[in-house]
Amino acid sequence: MEFKEIQDILKLINKTNLTEVEIEKKDFKIRIRKKLPESSVIYTAPQAQALPQVQAVPPSPVSAPPPAQPQAEAPEAEKPAEKPSSAEENLYVFKSPMIGTFYRAGSPESEPYVKVGDHIQKGQVVCIIEAMKLFNEIESEVEGKVVKILVENAQPVEYDQPLFLIDTNG
């Protein structure tokens, strides 16, 4: 393989969302990996395209819980839009930025990132969403007090699904 070809491959990896390429020719083998920052949230088009495949596998568990939750969540999410009371005016609905599996902690043995009643800062990690075997740390967009956690640990979440209610005056 020519040096120019390797340079072209490196340029291609830097311009795309590829993280690893392996090429093997006769007596030559090369593997190139791009190291991703661990604390960054990764948004890629393939994750959104993978949604039908992920949801098509477990239709029963995904479709069964949402009827119970939207009944509990929808009124809370809609109340601020209809007639907000003074207490509800300051509630911020923190929504999932991606599709995946919601985790409250970094590992099963770890403490949750946030609990009801915790005061959080803007940029603080509040949960992890696993998508396509990538664990994405999700950071708070606002400062405030966690009023309610709307999703159970290890539950699949949709894009824009409410995850937390945060009192921005708390």
C-alpha positions in Angstrom: 0.0 0.0 0.0 1.3 3.4 -1.0 1.9 6.2 1.6 -0.5 8.4 -0.5 -3.3 5.8 0.0 -2.8 5.8 3.7 -2.9 9.6 3.8 -6.2 9.5 1.8 -7.6 7.0 4.3 -6.6 9.2 7.3 -8.3 12.2 5.6 -11.4 10.2 5.0 -11.6 9.1 8.7 -11.2 12.7 9.8 -14.0 14.0 7.6 -16.5 11.3 8.5 -17.9 9.7 11.7 -15.8 6.5 11.1 -13.8 5.5 14.2 -12.0 2.5 13.0 -10.8 1.1 9.6 -8.9 -2.1 9.0 -7.4 -3.0 5.6 -5.7 -6.2 4.7 -3.8 -6.9 1.4 -1.5 -9.9 0.8 1.4 -9.2 3.2 0.1 -5.9 4.5 -2.4 -5.2 7.2 -3.3 -1.8 8.7 -5.8 -0.8 11.4 -6.5 2.9 12.1 -8.5 4.0 15.1 -9.7 7.4 16.0 -9.8 8.0 19.7 -13.0 9.8 20.8 -13.3 12.0 23.9 -14.9 10.0 26.6 -17.0 12.8 28.1 -18.4 14.1 24.9 -21.9 13.4 23.6 -21.9 11.9 20.2 -24.6 12.7 17.7 -24.5 10.8 14.5 -27.0 10.1 11.7 -26.5 6.3 11.9 -27.9 6.3 15.4 -31.2 7.8 14.2 -31.3 5.4 11.3 -30.8 2.5 13.7 -34.0 3.3 15.6 -36.3 1.0 13.5 -33.9 -1.9 13.9 -33.5 -1.5 17.7 -37.2 -1.0 18.3 -38.3 -3.8 16.0 -36.5 -6.4 18.0 -38.4 -5.8 21.4 -41.8 -4.5 20.4 -43.7 -5.7 23.4 -41.5 -4.2 26.2 -41.2 -0.9 24.3 -44.9 -0.6 23.6 -46.2 -1.8 26.9 -44.6 0.7 29.3 -45.3 3.9 27.3 -49.1 3.8 27.8 -48.7 4.0 31.5 -45.9 6.6 31.5 -47.4 9.1 29.0 -50.5 9.3 31.2 -48.3 10.2 34.1 -45.8 12.3 32.1 -48.0 14.0 29.5 -50.0 16.1 32.0 -46.8 17.3 33.7 -45.2 18.2 30.4 -48.3 19.9 29.0 -49.3 21.8 32.2 -46.7 24.5 31.7 -48.0 25.0 28.2 -51.6 25.2 29.2 -52.0 27.2 32.4 -48.9 27.1 34.5 -49.1 27.8 38.1 -46.3 29.8 39.8 -44.6 26.6 40.9 -44.8 25.0 37.5 -43.6 28.0 35.6 -40.1 27.3 36.7 -40.1 23.6 35.8 -37.8 22.7 33.0 -38.5 19.5 31.1 -35.1 17.9 30.4 -35.5 15.8 27.3 -33.4 13.0 25.8 -31.1 14.3 23.0 -30.9 10.9 21.4 -32.4 7.4 21.1 -31.0 4.7 23.3 -31.0 3.1 26.7 -31.2 5.4 29.8 -28.9 4.7 32.7 -28.9 6.7 36.0 -25.3 5.8 36.9 -22.0 5.0 35.2 -22.0 1.4 36.4 -24.4 -0.9 38.3 -22.3 -0.5 41.5 -22.1 3.3 41.2 -24.3 5.9 42.8 -26.8 7.6 40.4 -25.5 10.8 38.9 -28.5 12.7 40.2 -31.4 12.0 42.6 -34.7 13.8 43.3 -33.8 16.9 45.4 -30.3 17.2 44.1 -29.1 20.7 42.9 -27.5 20.4 39.5 -25.2 22.8 37.6 -25.3 23.5 33.9 -22.9 21.1 32.2 -23.1 18.5 35.0 -23.5 14.8 33.9 -27.1 13.7 34.8 -27.3 10.3 33.1 -25.9 8.1 30.4 -27.7 7.1 27.2 -26.3 4.0 25.4 -26.7 4.0 21.7 -25.1 1.4 19.4 -22.8 0.3 22.2 -21.6 3.8 22.8 -22.2 5.2 26.3 -22.9 8.9 25.9 -22.7 11.1 29.0 -25.6 13.5 29.0 -25.0 16.9 30.5 -27.6 19.3 32.0 -28.6 22.3 29.9 -29.8 24.2 33.0 -29.1 24.8 36.6 -31.7 23.9 39.2 -33.1 21.3 41.5 -34.2 17.8 40.3 -37.9 17.6 41.0 -38.8 14.3 39.3 -37.0 11.5 37.4 -39.4 10.4 34.7 -37.6 7.3 33.3 -36.6 4.1 35.0 -33.0 2.9 34.9 -32.1 0.7 31.9 -35.3 1.7 30.0 -35.3 2.5 26.3 -35.8 6.2 25.5 -36.8 8.1 22.4 -35.4 11.3 21.0 -37.0 14.3 22.8 -38.6 12.0 25.5 -38.9 13.8 28.9 -36.3 12.4 31.3 -36.2 14.9 34.3 -38.2 17.8 35.7 -35.9 20.5 37.0 -37.0 23.5 39.1 -34.9 26.3 37.7 -35.5 28.4 40.8 -34.3 25.5 43.0 
